[in-house]
Amino acid sequence: MDKQTTMPGRDERLLTDLEACDYLRIRNRQLYAWRMQGVIPFIRIGRSVRYRKRDLDATLDRMTIGGSQPSAL
């Protein structure tokens, strides 16, 4: 298999803990806590844990406070 972990028939790459931390700019301890609290969805493949980038993005969207909605004038 390619160096990147991919699912057959999908273009989306699964991220490792290290890659997810880098993408979210958080420490591994925070990622672990969010995973245990059910904040971030994850995929378990054997003993490995992987994350979909779209799930991380959706989690960030849910955590966003305020809004970028343009105000009606």
PyMOL commands that set and color helices and strands:
alter all, ss='L'
color gray80, all
select helices_A, chain A and resi 17-24+28-37+53-63
alter helices_A, ss='H'
color red, helices_A
select strands_A, chain A and resi 14-15+43-45+48-52
alter strands_A, ss='S'
color yellow, strands_A
deselect
rebuild
show_as cartoon
